[in-house]
Amino acid sequence: MGSLRDRLGAILSKLAQWLGLKPSEQRRFDLMDRKLAVSRAKNRDRLECLKDTIRELESQALRKKREYEQSRGDTQRIIGCEIERLFRELDRFRGQETILGANLDRISAARVKIQELVAARDQGLEEDELDDLALELQGLFEELKVADRATAELEKVAYQPPQTQAVDREQRMAEVAGETETVAGLSSETERRLDQLEADEA
């Protein structure tokens, strides 16, 4: 079994390899911490962009609601479908927000673990204690990789249009003439969410 210094060097080499770094042994702690700081900044920027996107989608939903209420027939049905799509898109962004928030927590935890490894090295801790810290740090990096892949997958999700159905011409003519309500109206959940957006805006 090698010396404590050799063991710590091996741990750092493995962690640096997971991060794609190839520095000298002396610089590994700083480079890992810097890489995590950059990752934290990117996740924060993505979260800010996400908030802006969500605000815009919510504004669009409210504008579409007003347009929906002033329309009839196929126009109203189309606008209703647009509103439903906006809410599906908003729901998709909830998954991204959850992942980005969790990433920020994991990055903070990983940076603390790096500081603990530095302190452990300076205090000359036993190999078992270093191994425990290194395993925790390894687990955090693996969770970050999984979360990044999950975010990428969420960003690839595309809207799937519903299957076409047979048309009831008499019903549709009555809708266009404004004699009856549009059949494909808003779902009760969408109506509830639009009401909530209006209440939040007031």
C-alpha positions as CSV (number, residue, x, y, z in Angstrom):
1,M,0.0,0.0,0.0
2,G,1.4,3.4,-1.0
3,S,2.0,6.5,1.2
4,L,-0.8,8.8,2.1
5,R,0.5,11.4,-0.4
6,D,0.5,8.7,-3.2
7,R,-3.1,7.7,-2.2
8,L,-4.3,11.3,-2.3
9,G,-2.6,11.8,-5.7
10,A,-4.4,8.7,-7.1
11,I,-7.7,10.0,-5.8
12,L,-7.1,13.4,-7.4
13,S,-6.1,11.7,-10.6
14,K,-9.3,9.8,-10.8
15,L,-11.5,12.8,-10.0
16,A,-9.6,14.9,-12.6
17,Q,-10.1,12.2,-15.2
18,W,-13.9,12.2,-14.5
19,L,-13.8,16.0,-15.1
20,G,-11.7,15.7,-18.2
21,L,-8.7,17.5,-16.6
22,K,-5.0,16.7,-17.1
23,P,-3.1,19.1,-14.9
24,S,-0.1,18.6,-12.6
25,E,-1.0,17.1,-9.2
26,Q,-0.5,20.5,-7.5
27,R,-3.1,22.2,-9.5
28,R,-5.9,19.6,-9.5
29,F,-7.8,20.9,-6.5
30,D,-7.9,24.4,-7.9
31,L,-8.9,23.3,-11.4
32,M,-11.7,21.1,-10.1
33,D,-13.0,23.9,-8.0
34,R,-12.8,26.3,-10.9
35,K,-14.6,23.8,-13.2
36,L,-17.4,23.5,-10.7
37,A,-17.5,27.4,-10.3
38,V,-18.0,27.6,-14.1
39,S,-20.6,24.9,-14.1
40,R,-22.4,26.7,-11.3
41,A,-22.4,30.0,-13.3
42,K,-23.7,28.1,-16.4
43,N,-26.5,26.5,-14.4
44,R,-27.5,29.9,-12.8
45,D,-27.5,31.5,-16.3
46,R,-29.7,28.7,-17.6
47,L,-32.0,29.1,-14.7
48,E,-32.3,32.9,-15.4
49,C,-33.0,32.2,-19.1
50,L,-35.6,29.6,-18.0
51,K,-37.4,32.2,-15.8
52,D,-37.4,34.7,-18.8
53,T,-38.8,32.0,-21.1
54,I,-41.5,31.0,-18.5
55,R,-42.5,34.6,-18.1
56,E,-42.9,35.0,-21.8
57,L,-45.0,31.8,-22.1
58,E,-47.3,32.9,-19.3
59,S,-47.8,36.3,-21.0
60,Q,-48.6,34.5,-24.3
61,A,-51.1,32.3,-22.5
62,L,-52.9,35.3,-21.1
63,R,-52.9,37.1,-24.5
64,K,-54.2,33.9,-26.1
65,K,-57.0,33.7,-23.5
66,R,-58.2,37.1,-24.4
67,E,-58.1,36.2,-28.1
68,Y,-59.9,32.9,-27.3
69,E,-62.7,34.7,-25.5
70,Q,-63.3,37.0,-28.5
71,S,-63.3,34.1,-31.1
72,R,-65.6,31.4,-32.2
73,G,-65.6,28.2,-34.3
74,D,-62.4,26.9,-35.7
75,T,-60.5,30.0,-34.8
76,Q,-61.4,29.5,-31.1
77,R,-60.5,25.8,-31.3
78,I,-57.1,26.6,-32.8
79,I,-56.4,29.2,-30.1
80,G,-57.5,26.8,-27.5
81,C,-55.0,24.2,-28.8
82,E,-52.3,26.9,-28.8
83,I,-53.1,27.6,-25.1
84,E,-52.9,23.9,-24.3
85,R,-49.5,23.6,-26.0
86,L,-48.2,26.6,-24.1
87,F,-49.1,24.9,-20.8
88,R,-47.5,21.7,-21.9
89,E,-44.4,23.6,-22.7
90,L,-44.5,25.3,-19.3
91,D,-44.8,21.9,-17.7
92,R,-41.8,20.6,-19.6
93,F,-39.8,23.5,-18.2
94,R,-40.7,22.5,-14.7
95,G,-38.5,19.4,-15.2
96,Q,-35.6,21.6,-16.3
97,E,-36.0,23.9,-13.3
98,T,-36.0,20.9,-10.9
99,I,-32.8,19.6,-12.5
100,L,-31.0,22.9,-12.6
101,G,-31.8,23.6,-9.0
102,A,-30.6,20.1,-8.0
103,N,-27.4,20.7,-10.0
104,L,-26.7,23.9,-8.1
105,D,-27.1,22.0,-4.8
106,R,-24.8,19.2,-6.0
107,I,-22.2,21.7,-7.2
108,S,-22.2,23.4,-3.9
109,A,-21.8,20.1,-2.1
110,A,-19.0,19.0,-4.4
111,R,-17.1,22.3,-3.8
112,V,-17.4,21.7,0.0
113,K,-16.1,18.1,-0.5
114,I,-13.1,19.4,-2.4
115,Q,-12.4,21.8,0.5
116,E,-12.7,18.9,2.9
117,L,-10.2,16.9,0.8
118,V,-7.7,19.9,0.9
119,A,-8.1,20.1,4.7
120,A,-7.8,16.4,5.0
121,R,-4.5,16.4,3.1
122,D,-3.2,19.3,5.2
123,Q,-4.2,17.5,8.4
124,G,-2.8,14.2,7.3
125,L,-6.0,12.1,7.7
126,E,-5.9,8.3,7.4
127,E,-6.5,6.7,4.0
128,D,-9.9,5.4,5.0
129,E,-11.1,8.9,5.8
130,L,-9.7,10.2,2.5
131,D,-11.4,7.3,0.6
132,D,-14.7,8.2,2.2
133,L,-14.4,11.8,1.1
134,A,-13.3,10.8,-2.4
135,L,-16.2,8.4,-2.7
136,E,-18.7,11.1,-1.7
137,L,-17.2,13.5,-4.2
138,Q,-17.2,10.8,-6.9
139,G,-20.9,10.2,-6.2
140,L,-21.7,13.9,-6.5
141,F,-19.9,14.2,-9.9
142,E,-21.7,11.1,-11.2
143,E,-25.1,12.7,-10.1
144,L,-24.1,15.9,-11.9
145,K,-23.4,13.9,-15.1
146,V,-26.7,12.1,-14.9
147,A,-28.6,15.4,-14.3
148,D,-26.9,17.1,-17.2
149,R,-27.9,14.3,-19.5
150,A,-31.5,14.5,-18.1
151,T,-31.6,18.2,-18.9
152,A,-30.4,17.6,-22.4
153,E,-33.1,15.0,-23.0
154,L,-35.8,17.4,-21.7
155,E,-34.6,20.0,-24.1
156,K,-35.2,17.5,-27.0
157,V,-38.8,16.9,-26.2
158,A,-41.0,18.0,-29.1
159,Y,-44.8,18.6,-29.3
160,Q,-46.7,15.6,-30.7
161,P,-50.0,16.7,-32.4
162,P,-53.2,14.8,-31.6
163,Q,-54.6,12.3,-34.1
164,T,-57.2,13.7,-36.5
165,Q,-60.8,12.8,-36.0
166,A,-63.9,12.7,-38.1
167,V,-65.7,16.0,-38.6
168,D,-69.3,16.7,-37.6
169,R,-70.2,19.3,-40.3
170,E,-73.4,20.5,-38.7
171,Q,-71.8,20.9,-35.3
172,R,-68.9,22.8,-36.9
173,M,-71.1,25.1,-38.9
174,A,-73.1,26.0,-35.7
175,E,-69.8,26.7,-34.0
176,V,-68.6,29.0,-36.8
177,A,-71.9,30.8,-36.8
178,G,-71.6,31.3,-33.0
179,E,-74.8,29.3,-32.3
180,T,-73.0,26.7,-30.1
181,E,-69.9,26.5,-28.0
182,T,-66.8,25.2,-29.7
183,V,-66.5,21.5,-29.0
184,A,-62.7,21.4,-28.5
185,G,-62.7,24.0,-25.7
186,L,-60.1,24.5,-23.0
187,S,-59.6,21.7,-20.4
188,S,-60.7,22.5,-16.9
189,E,-57.1,22.4,-15.8
190,T,-56.1,24.9,-18.4
191,E,-58.9,27.2,-17.4
192,R,-57.8,26.9,-13.8
193,R,-54.2,27.8,-14.7
194,L,-55.3,30.7,-16.8
195,D,-57.4,32.0,-13.9
196,Q,-54.4,31.6,-11.6
197,L,-52.1,33.6,-14.1
198,E,-54.7,36.4,-14.2
199,A,-54.9,36.5,-10.4
200,D,-51.1,36.6,-10.1
201,E,-50.9,39.4,-12.7
202,A,-53.4,41.5,-10.9
